[in-house]
């Protein structure tokens, strides 16, 4: 991913962006097994680079997500 990606309503960066009125998505700051998804931001680094980490994909603008384990198996919620 480039350093950042931005549209009219969304900002995505490796680390949380500075204050903005747009919805912010950040990764590369591990936060545990589950992403943090709020009304104004989402942190989605759930450790996919580690042995037991998860890969998380955020569905925009629904603010829902899906996760898979290191074997590619979908993790239920």
C-alpha positions in Angstrom: 0.0 0.0 0.0 1.3 3.5 -0.7 1.9 5.7 2.3 -1.7 6.9 2.0 -4.9 6.7 0.0 -7.6 9.4 0.1 -11.1 9.9 -1.4 -13.8 12.5 -0.8 -15.0 10.6 2.3 -12.1 8.4 3.4 -8.4 8.6 4.4 -6.3 5.4 4.7 -2.8 5.5 6.1 -0.3 3.1 7.7 -0.6 5.0 10.9 -3.6 7.2 12.0 -3.8 10.4 10.0 -3.9 13.8 11.5 -7.3 15.2 12.5 -9.7 15.3 9.6 -13.5 15.2 9.0 -13.1 12.2 6.8 -13.4 8.6 8.0 -9.9 7.3 8.8 -8.5 3.7 8.3 -5.1 2.8 9.7 -2.9 -0.3 9.9 0.7 -1.2 10.9 0.0 -0.5 14.6 -1.1 -3.9 16.0 -4.2 -3.7 18.2 -5.0 -7.4 19.0 -7.3 -10.0 17.5 -10.2 -7.7 16.7 -10.2 -4.5 14.7 -11.4 -1.3 16.3 -14.2 0.2 14.2 -15.9 3.3 15.3 -18.0 6.1 13.8 -15.0 8.1 12.6 -12.2 5.6 12.3 -11.0 2.0 12.0 -7.8 0.4 13.1 -7.4 -2.9 11.3 -3.9 -4.3 12.1 -4.7 -7.6 13.7 -1.3 -9.1 13.4 -1.4 -11.0 10.1 2.4 -11.0 9.9 2.6 -13.2 13.1 2.1 -16.9 13.4 -1.3 -16.6 15.1 -2.3 -13.2 13.6 -5.4 -12.5 11.5 -5.8 -10.7 8.2 -8.7 -8.2 8.4 -10.5 -6.5 5.5 -12.9 -3.6 6.2 -15.9 -3.2 4.0 -16.4 0.5 3.2 -18.9 2.2 3.7 -20.7 -0.5 5.7 -18.0 -0.6 8.4 -18.2 -4.3 8.6 -15.2 -6.6 8.3 -14.1 -10.1 7.6 -11.0 -12.0 9.0 -9.0 -15.0 8.0 -6.4 -16.9 10.0 -2.9 -17.7 8.9 -4.2 -20.7 6.9 -6.8 -18.5 5.0 -9.8 -19.9 7.0 -12.5 -17.4 7.6 -12.9 -16.6 11.3 -16.5 -16.4 12.5 -17.8 -13.8 14.8 
